[in-house]
Structure formats: C-alpha cells, structure tokens
Amino acid sequence: MPDASRRSLRSCKHKSPNKSDGKRSVRDGLLRGRTHKEIAKMLRISQFTVRTYQERLMEKFEVANRTELIVCASGGHVPKDGRSSQ
C-alpha cells in the first residue's frame, strides 16, 4: 500500500459510520470508480444528490477529498469494479 494511502487510512476517524441506503450506494459507486453522473443514473437520483451524499460521507470520515474517502471507506481494500475490462 502506498505511503499516502497508509497515512490516509490511519487518519480515518470513523471506519464504519452509520449510513443510509442512499449514502451506502453512493459510497459503493465511488469505491468502484464511478463518476457522479454514472452513480446518479444508476440510482435514479440527481448528480447534486450524489455530491451531497459524498460530502456527508467525507464529513463523517473526517477526510478532505474523494481519494481519502475511498481509502477510508474501503479499509484500504478497494473492491474490484464490476465493469468489463474489454
């Protein structure tokens, strides 16, 4: 694991905050590398809502950016993307 990832993981304040189903789905989309637009389309919500959920998750994990959120939310282990690599 890169040093930056280790630092981010150590600085995670909340490793498993309570999340609504919407926030959990947005988190899962972010972990799979999806864009706000892709997540919004998949969940049938607006991109603004996706961004709001991301911001709330960042507050709960006490991180400053999307990369730190992904590292903290995944426990350092990002799940594989379900998309085809073709």
N, C-alpha and C positions, 0 to 999 in steps of 0.2 A: 504494500500500500504506500503511495507517495506520502512524503512528509506533510504536505499541505492537508491531505485527507486525514492523516492521523491527528494533526492539530485540530482540525475542524471537529472530528469525532470526539476528541477529549473535551472540547468546549461546549458540546451539546448539553443543554441544561435539562431538557426533558426528552428522554429517549422514546417514550411511548405515550404522548398526551392523548386524552380522550378526543376523538374526532367524530364529527357527524359522517353519515354515509357519503355526503357530497364531498367533504374535505378528504375523506379516505380515497374516494375515486379519483379526485384531482391529484392527490399525493401519488397514487399508483401510476397515473398517466405521466406525471413528472419523472418518476423513477424509471419509466420506460422510454424517456427521451422525447415524449410527445410535446408538440407546441401547444400554446394556449388555444389556438384555433382548432387543432385536432381534438383536444380534450373537450372543448365546448361542443363540437359537432357530435362526438361520441356520447356525451352525457345529455345532449339537447338542452344546454344552458348557454348563456352568453359568455363571450370571452372576458367581459368585465367581471362576471361572477367567478370565473376560473382564477383571474388575477386576485380578486378579493380573497378567495379561499387560500391561494398561495401566500398572500401577505399575512393572513391569520395564522397559518402554519408556521411561517417564519417567526412571528411573534412568540408563538408557543415554544418553539425550539430555541428561541433567542439567537437567531442567526441573521446575518446581514445580506445574504444573497441566495439565489437559487441553487448554486453549486453546494454551498454549505448545507442548505436544506436537504438536498438529495443525499449527501453523505450522512447527515444525522438521521434522517428518516429511514435510511436503509441499514443503519447499524454498520456501515462500511461495506455492505454487500449489496450492490445494485442488482435487482433481478434482471434476467435476460428479457430482451424485447421480444414480444410475440410476433413481430413482423418478419416476413421472409427476407432473407439476405440476397435474394436474386435481383 
